[in-house]
Amino acid sequence: MADVRALLPLATVVACAALAGCGGDSKKAVTTTTAAPPLTHQQLISRGNKVCIDTDRAVTQLGQPVWNGDYWGKYVPLSQDALKKMDALTPPAKDRAGFDQMMQLARQEVAAIADIRDLVNAGKLSQAQTKVRVATALDTKVKFAARDIGFGFCSLLLSNWPA
């Protein structure tokens, strides 16, 4: 069996989303759109790194990664929560393309993490180990994208925020 420490470098990082709301039916042609104003570059970096640090702390509290459903049942919501928090951030225009690319990769990684949980729960440990390699490769891409934007903690390859 592969060393479960290989699971540690899984990560998610920031996402961008402008929040939009719609109103009414076709007879009431009133539509309201509320978009969060873009953050400055420094605000984006600061808030994104905070999400990564907070996620790191939560994952650390789970303890050593193990091949059981209990561990992964707690791990998956942490990764989904981190992604959701980053989705609330709106990057400035100059960071938008890189941020969107990073988030696309982060979403793929979070999906792979959920697949790992499902495979572990089904007792398919060999397939789960294969999926760990997929998630780890995505994690590396996410962290390089984070580095290119200017994130500090979020871009550390050996950080313990694998969610």
RAVEN-V111513 format. One record per residue. SS is DSSP state (2 for helix, 1 for strand, 0 for the rest). PHI is phi in degrees with one decimal (999 if undefined). Layout:
SS_PHI + SS_PHI
This chain:
0_999 + 0_-66.6 + 0_-64.6 + 2_-69.8 + 2_-64.7 + 2_-64.2 + 2_-75.8 + 0_-59.7 + 0_-81.7 + 0_-76.9 + 0_-154.1 + 0_-129.0 + 0_-137.5 + 0_-66.1 + 0_-137.7 + 1_-120.3 + 0_-157.2 + 0_-85.3 + 0_-82.5 + 0_-128.8 + 0_-124.6 + 0_-116.7 + 0_-132.4 + 0_70.5 + 0_-99.3 + 0_-65.7 + 0_-75.5 + 0_-107.8 + 0_-79.9 + 0_-96.6 + 0_-123.8 + 0_-113.5 + 0_-124.5 + 0_-118.1 + 0_-116.6 + 0_-66.3 + 0_-66.6 + 0_-61.6 + 0_-77.6 + 0_-74.7 + 2_-56.9 + 2_-64.5 + 2_-63.4 + 2_-59.6 + 2_-63.1 + 2_-63.4 + 2_-70.2 + 2_-64.8 + 2_-62.5 + 2_-63.6 + 2_-61.0 + 2_-64.2 + 2_-65.7 + 2_-61.5 + 2_-66.1 + 2_-56.2 + 2_-63.2 + 2_-64.6 + 2_-66.1 + 2_-59.1 + 2_-66.9 + 2_-69.8 + 0_90.0 + 0_-61.4 + 0_-59.1 + 0_-133.6 + 0_-91.1 + 0_-141.7 + 2_-65.7 + 2_-62.6 + 2_-60.2 + 2_-69.7 + 2_-64.6 + 2_-89.6 + 2_-69.5 + 2_-59.6 + 2_-61.8 + 2_-62.4 + 2_-67.4 + 2_-67.8 + 2_-65.4 + 2_-60.7 + 2_-62.9 + 2_-62.4 + 2_-63.8 + 2_-72.9 + 2_-62.8 + 0_-78.4 + 1_-87.5 + 0_-117.3 + 0_-72.3 + 0_-68.5 + 2_-53.2 + 2_-67.8 + 2_-103.2 + 2_-57.0 + 2_-64.0 + 2_-64.9 + 2_-63.8 + 2_-61.7 + 2_-63.8 + 2_-60.6 + 2_-68.5 + 2_-60.6 + 2_-66.1 + 2_-63.5 + 2_-64.5 + 2_-63.6 + 2_-65.8 + 2_-62.5 + 2_-63.5 + 2_-64.7 + 2_-63.8 + 2_-64.2 + 2_-62.6 + 2_-59.8 + 2_-56.2 + 2_-63.7 + 2_-67.8 + 2_-63.3 + 2_-61.6 + 0_-85.5 + 0_76.0 + 0_-98.2 + 2_-67.1 + 2_-63.3 + 2_-68.1 + 2_-63.4 + 2_-63.7 + 2_-62.9 + 2_-67.2 + 2_-61.1 + 2_-64.3 + 2_-64.1 + 2_-63.4 + 2_-65.7 + 2_-64.3 + 2_-64.3 + 2_-58.5 + 2_-61.5 + 2_-64.4 + 2_-61.4 + 2_-68.7 + 2_-67.0 + 2_-64.6 + 2_-62.6 + 2_-62.6 + 2_-63.9 + 2_-79.1 + 0_120.4 + 0_-69.1 + 0_-92.2 + 2_-58.4 + 2_-62.5 + 2_-99.9 + 0_-71.4 + 0_-64.5 + 0_-105.5 + 0_-67.2 + 0_-101.9 + 0_-127.4 + 0_-79.2 + 0_-127.5
